[in-house]
């Protein structure tokens, strides 16, 4: 495994988990495209901030644990474990107050050291079974 704490993916997810959405200004291009499951895709930094606000409202203890990152020539790929407690509705999943653990993969294309486009692949079946 590589040391991934300073990867763009890790910094993006860490800032989101902490609710530091202003940090997205230095991590995501203004016209960033994020392809996400559950109807959560976005096509601008402002929209991505809105998705994170909704996520944190529904899962106040949301946490992304980056397990490893592979990076090469403007592309980063990460294997992530996502945990939290679903207390509100998010991405079409109703809050039940139950905790979850879900596997996720994130692939990003970088331009000028910032995310230009990202793909999130998440095990939503496991999430729904736990919630």
Beta strands, then each sheet from edge to edge (+ up, - down):
strand 1: 28-35
strand 2: 63-72
strand 3: 75-86
strand 4: 98-111
strand 5: 114-122
sheet 1: 1+ 5+ 4- 3+ 2-
end
